[in-house]
Amino acid sequence: MSLTLADVKRIANLAQLDMDDAHAAVALGELNGIFALAEQMQAIDTEGVAPLSQPLAAVLGNLPLRLRDDVVTETDHRDAYQAPAPATADGLYLVPKVIE
């Protein structure tokens, strides 16, 4: 896939960017470079390649994950945070209905 200068100008317009021709030409080169890289990556045969949980697993083999214990370390401040709110119920903030 390759973009043209008109495509870049149209994308800039849709994104509400004011882009002159010089900047559009630079962006055109960069975007076409990204598309070329994506096409190269899609052309690689990945048949039989197992997905990795992280990049180091390819080098270090079966890499165990170091997990911490799931314990509560903070105290509950919900009542203090909700005290200045105009309306709360069951730990939730009540707001006026804005969608009919």
Z-matrix of the N, CA and C atoms (Angstrom, degrees):
N
C 1 1.453
C 2 1.522 1 108.20
N 3 1.303 2 115.49 1 136.44
C 4 1.449 3 121.05 2 -179.74
C 5 1.520 4 108.79 3 -137.15
N 6 1.308 5 115.08 4 137.06
C 7 1.462 6 120.43 5 178.84
C 8 1.521 7 110.29 6 -94.51
N 9 1.316 8 115.25 7 159.64
C 10 1.463 9 121.29 8 173.22
C 11 1.522 10 108.11 9 -110.69
N 12 1.307 11 115.59 10 170.64
C 13 1.461 12 120.04 11 178.33
C 14 1.526 13 110.65 12 -62.32
N 15 1.322 14 117.49 13 -35.19
C 16 1.465 15 120.90 14 177.76
C 17 1.527 16 110.65 15 -65.03
N 18 1.338 17 117.32 16 -36.49
C 19 1.466 18 120.20 17 177.45
C 20 1.526 19 111.11 18 -63.54
N 21 1.323 20 116.02 19 -43.92
C 22 1.461 21 120.43 20 -179.69
C 23 1.522 22 110.43 21 -64.09
N 24 1.316 23 117.09 22 -42.27
C 25 1.472 24 120.21 23 178.83
C 26 1.532 25 110.73 24 -63.73
N 27 1.346 26 116.44 25 -39.07
C 28 1.464 27 120.54 26 179.07
C 29 1.527 28 110.98 27 -66.13
N 30 1.342 29 116.77 28 -42.34
C 31 1.464 30 120.95 29 177.85
C 32 1.521 31 110.24 30 -63.14
N 33 1.327 32 116.62 31 -42.09
C 34 1.467 33 120.71 32 178.20
C 35 1.522 34 110.26 33 -62.12
N 36 1.319 35 116.70 34 -40.07
C 37 1.462 36 120.51 35 178.83
C 38 1.529 37 110.29 36 -65.11
N 39 1.335 38 117.15 37 -43.28
C 40 1.457 39 120.36 38 178.74
C 41 1.528 40 111.94 39 -63.63
N 42 1.328 41 115.45 40 -33.67
C 43 1.464 42 120.57 41 178.34
C 44 1.523 43 111.92 42 -84.74
N 45 1.317 44 116.35 43 3.23
C 46 1.466 45 123.71 44 -179.35
C 47 1.529 46 111.52 45 57.06
N 48 1.339 47 114.38 46 44.69
C 49 1.458 48 121.17 47 175.89
C 50 1.517 49 108.88 48 -107.18
N 51 1.321 50 115.89 49 134.93
C 52 1.454 51 120.72 50 175.86
C 53 1.522 52 107.17 51 -90.04
N 54 1.337 53 116.78 52 104.08
C 55 1.453 54 121.46 53 -173.87
C 56 1.524 55 109.66 54 -123.53
N 57 1.340 56 115.53 55 122.37
C 58 1.463 57 118.19 56 176.90
C 59 1.527 58 109.94 57 -80.29
N 60 1.320 59 116.46 58 174.83
C 61 1.465 60 120.98 59 -174.49
C 62 1.527 61 112.39 60 -64.21
N 63 1.325 62 117.46 61 -35.43
C 64 1.466 63 119.94 62 -179.17
C 65 1.529 64 110.78 63 -64.57
N 66 1.340 65 116.46 64 -46.24
C 67 1.460 66 119.61 65 178.91
C 68 1.528 67 111.19 66 -68.57
N 69 1.322 68 116.72 67 -35.22
C 70 1.460 69 120.49 68 178.55
C 71 1.524 70 110.45 69 -64.54
N 72 1.329 71 117.55 70 -36.66
C 73 1.465 72 121.01 71 178.85
C 74 1.532 73 110.56 72 -66.86
N 75 1.326 74 116.50 73 -40.63
C 76 1.465 75 120.29 74 177.40
C 77 1.529 76 109.83 75 -64.15
N 78 1.326 77 116.28 76 -46.00
C 79 1.466 78 120.67 77 179.28
C 80 1.522 79 110.94 78 -62.62
N 81 1.326 80 117.20 79 -36.45
C 82 1.459 81 121.61 80 178.44
C 83 1.527 82 110.70 81 -60.11
N 84 1.316 83 116.60 82 -46.73
C 85 1.458 84 120.60 83 178.72
C 86 1.525 85 112.22 84 -62.44
N 87 1.329 86 116.43 85 -42.77
C 88 1.457 87 119.98 86 -179.37
C 89 1.527 88 111.31 87 -67.69
N 90 1.322 89 117.90 88 -43.67
C 91 1.456 90 120.75 89 179.79
C 92 1.526 91 111.70 90 -65.25
N 93 1.327 92 116.97 91 -42.13
C 94 1.462 93 119.40 92 177.69
C 95 1.536 94 111.50 93 -64.98
N 96 1.332 95 116.84 94 -32.56
C 97 1.466 96 120.75 95 174.64
C 98 1.520 97 111.81 96 -65.22
N 99 1.316 98 116.43 97 -40.20
C 100 1.469 99 120.91 98 177.86
C 101 1.519 100 110.06 99 -65.15
N 102 1.342 101 116.78 100 -44.07
C 103 1.463 102 119.97 101 179.14
C 104 1.526 103 111.49 102 -64.01
N 105 1.334 104 117.20 103 -37.85
C 106 1.463 105 120.67 104 178.46
C 107 1.525 106 110.45 105 -64.60
N 108 1.328 107 117.29 106 -40.82
C 109 1.456 108 120.90 107 177.91
C 110 1.522 109 110.68 108 -64.56
N 111 1.335 110 117.72 109 -40.93
C 112 1.465 111 120.98 110 178.07
C 113 1.519 112 110.74 111 -63.26
N 114 1.327 113 117.68 112 -39.40
C 115 1.470 114 120.70 113 178.08
C 116 1.525 115 110.98 114 -65.97
N 117 1.333 116 117.79 115 -37.89
C 118 1.459 117 120.72 116 177.13
C 119 1.522 118 110.72 117 -64.18
N 120 1.321 119 116.66 118 -41.16
C 121 1.461 120 120.74 119 -179.42
C 122 1.528 121 111.13 120 -68.12
N 123 1.335 122 117.96 121 -35.39
C 124 1.454 123 121.13 122 178.38
C 125 1.526 124 111.64 123 -71.13
N 126 1.323 125 117.78 124 -24.53
C 127 1.458 126 121.44 125 -178.38
C 128 1.530 127 112.43 126 -77.49
N 129 1.317 128 118.14 127 -13.29
C 130 1.466 129 121.58 128 -178.14
C 131 1.522 130 109.46 129 -74.61
N 132 1.320 131 116.37 130 133.75
C 133 1.458 132 121.83 131 178.41
C 134 1.524 133 108.99 132 -80.02
N 135 1.324 134 116.93 133 114.33
C 136 1.461 135 122.28 134 -179.68
C 137 1.525 136 111.70 135 -109.08
N 138 1.319 137 116.70 136 16.59
C 139 1.464 138 121.07 137 179.14
C 140 1.530 139 109.43 138 -63.22
N 141 1.315 140 116.75 139 127.22
C 142 1.459 141 121.62 140 178.60
C 143 1.513 142 114.57 141 83.58
N 144 1.318 143 118.72 142 1.83
C 145 1.465 144 121.56 143 178.37
C 146 1.523 145 108.20 144 -91.38
N 147 1.314 146 115.94 145 120.82
C 148 1.463 147 120.42 146 -178.98
C 149 1.527 148 109.91 147 -75.22
N 150 1.331 149 117.90 148 141.14
C 151 1.468 150 119.73 149 177.50
C 152 1.528 151 110.58 150 -67.72
N 153 1.321 152 115.38 151 149.07
C 154 1.456 153 121.69 152 -178.65
C 155 1.529 154 110.24 153 -104.22
N 156 1.322 155 115.73 154 145.49
C 157 1.457 156 118.98 155 174.07
C 158 1.517 157 110.34 156 -77.84
N 159 1.312 158 116.41 157 -27.44
C 160 1.461 159 122.07 158 175.37
C 161 1.527 160 108.15 159 -160.46
N 162 1.337 161 119.18 160 159.49
C 163 1.466 162 120.98 161 -175.55
C 164 1.518 163 114.63 162 -61.53
N 165 1.325 164 118.50 163 -32.06
C 166 1.459 165 120.20 164 -178.14
C 167 1.520 166 112.54 165 -68.79
N 168 1.342 167 117.52 166 -19.18
C 169 1.456 168 120.04 167 179.39
C 170 1.530 169 110.82 168 -64.11
N 171 1.318 170 118.29 169 -26.72
C 172 1.463 171 121.12 170 178.33
C 173 1.524 172 111.22 171 -68.93
N 174 1.332 173 117.23 172 -30.15
C 175 1.456 174 121.42 173 -176.45
C 176 1.531 175 111.51 174 -95.70
N 177 1.329 176 116.49 175 -42.39
C 178 1.456 177 120.78 176 -173.35
C 179 1.523 178 113.65 177 -95.32
N 180 1.307 179 118.04 178 -0.54
C 181 1.456 180 120.27 179 -179.89
C 182 1.516 181 111.22 180 79.03
N 183 1.318 182 116.37 181 -139.97
C 184 1.458 183 121.44 182 -178.55
C 185 1.525 184 109.21 183 -74.90
N 186 1.293 185 116.80 184 100.53
C 187 1.455 186 122.77 185 -175.11
C 188 1.523 187 109.46 186 -97.61
N 189 1.330 188 117.99 187 114.68
C 190 1.469 189 118.43 188 179.42
C 191 1.529 190 110.82 189 -73.04
N 192 1.309 191 115.30 190 144.92
C 193 1.456 192 120.46 191 178.07
C 194 1.523 193 109.45 192 -86.36
N 195 1.306 194 116.06 193 134.82
C 196 1.462 195 120.52 194 177.06
C 197 1.517 196 107.80 195 -90.93
N 198 1.299 197 116.96 196 109.49
C 199 1.452 198 122.08 197 -178.95
C 200 1.521 199 109.92 198 -108.86
N 201 1.288 200 115.87 199 145.19
C 202 1.462 201 119.96 200 176.82
C 203 1.520 202 108.65 201 -93.46
N 204 1.313 203 115.53 202 160.45
C 205 1.454 204 120.35 203 176.87
C 206 1.518 205 109.44 204 -65.82
N 207 1.320 206 116.39 205 140.31
C 208 1.460 207 122.27 206 180.00
C 209 1.523 208 108.77 207 -88.31
N 210 1.334 209 114.95 208 87.44
C 211 1.466 210 120.43 209 -178.96
C 212 1.523 211 108.90 210 -125.64
N 213 1.313 212 116.11 211 150.85
C 214 1.460 213 121.95 212 177.95
C 215 1.516 214 108.47 213 -76.25
N 216 1.338 215 116.16 214 126.75
C 217 1.462 216 120.02 215 -179.83
C 218 1.526 217 112.19 216 -115.21
N 219 1.329 218 117.25 217 -10.33
C 220 1.460 219 121.27 218 -179.28
C 221 1.519 220 109.43 219 -111.57
N 222 1.319 221 115.31 220 151.29
C 223 1.458 222 119.23 221 176.02
C 224 1.522 223 109.23 222 -87.07
N 225 1.325 224 116.47 223 159.43
C 226 1.457 225 122.44 224 -177.49
C 227 1.528 226 109.35 225 -81.64
N 228 1.334 227 116.74 226 116.90
C 229 1.464 228 122.64 227 179.94
C 230 1.524 229 111.84 228 -111.66
N 231 1.343 230 117.92 229 16.35
C 232 1.459 231 120.29 230 -173.81
C 233 1.528 232 112.06 231 -58.39
N 234 1.324 233 118.06 232 -43.95
C 235 1.467 234 119.86 233 -178.77
C 236 1.525 235 111.35 234 -61.70
N 237 1.330 236 117.44 235 -39.57
C 238 1.461 237 120.75 236 179.40
C 239 1.526 238 110.99 237 -68.56
N 240 1.334 239 117.09 238 -37.98
C 241 1.464 240 120.48 239 179.69
C 242 1.525 241 111.77 240 -70.79
N 243 1.326 242 117.29 241 -33.17
C 244 1.453 243 120.52 242 -177.47
C 245 1.523 244 113.16 243 -89.26
N 246 1.319 245 118.15 244 -7.92
C 247 1.467 246 120.62 245 -178.59
C 248 1.534 247 112.62 246 -58.57
N 249 1.342 248 120.92 247 -43.54
C 250 1.470 249 119.06 248 -179.70
C 251 1.529 250 114.46 249 -79.52
N 252 1.342 251 117.87 250 -6.25
C 253 1.469 252 120.13 251 -178.33
C 254 1.526 253 110.27 252 -69.61
N 255 1.332 254 118.71 253 142.51
C 256 1.459 255 121.18 254 -179.31
C 257 1.528 256 113.27 255 -64.58
N 258 1.350 257 118.47 256 -34.60
C 259 1.454 258 120.38 257 -179.10
C 260 1.523 259 110.30 258 -151.54
N 261 1.326 260 115.85 259 131.43
C 262 1.457 261 122.39 260 175.88
C 263 1.523 262 108.70 261 -138.74
N 264 1.325 263 115.94 262 157.31
C 265 1.458 264 121.25 263 174.80
C 266 1.516 265 108.50 264 -154.71
N 267 1.313 266 116.82 265 129.45
C 268 1.465 267 123.09 266 178.24
C 269 1.523 268 112.23 267 54.06
N 270 1.308 269 117.99 268 38.14
C 271 1.455 270 121.95 269 178.73
C 272 1.516 271 114.87 270 79.88
N 273 1.326 272 118.11 271 7.76
C 274 1.464 273 122.02 272 -179.81
C 275 1.519 274 109.77 273 -112.77
N 276 1.341 275 116.09 274 150.36
C 277 1.451 276 121.34 275 174.69
C 278 1.519 277 108.65 276 -83.28
N 279 1.320 278 116.79 277 132.38
C 280 1.462 279 121.18 278 178.40
C 281 1.528 280 107.78 279 -99.56
N 282 1.325 281 115.34 280 131.48
C 283 1.470 282 121.92 281 -179.00
C 284 1.515 283 108.89 282 -128.90
N 285 1.334 284 117.83 283 158.67
C 286 1.453 285 119.76 284 178.12
C 287 1.535 286 111.14 285 -66.24
N 288 1.310 287 116.07 286 149.21
C 289 1.457 288 121.66 287 178.56
C 290 1.528 289 108.45 288 -70.66
N 291 1.335 290 117.45 289 128.34
C 292 1.456 291 120.63 290 -179.01
C 293 1.514 292 112.60 291 -113.78
N 294 1.326 293 118.01 292 -11.57
C 295 1.454 294 121.66 293 178.45
C 296 1.514 295 107.93 294 -116.59
N 297 1.303 296 115.81 295 128.41
C 298 1.466 297 119.49 296 -179.40
C 299 1.502 298 111.36 297 -93.29
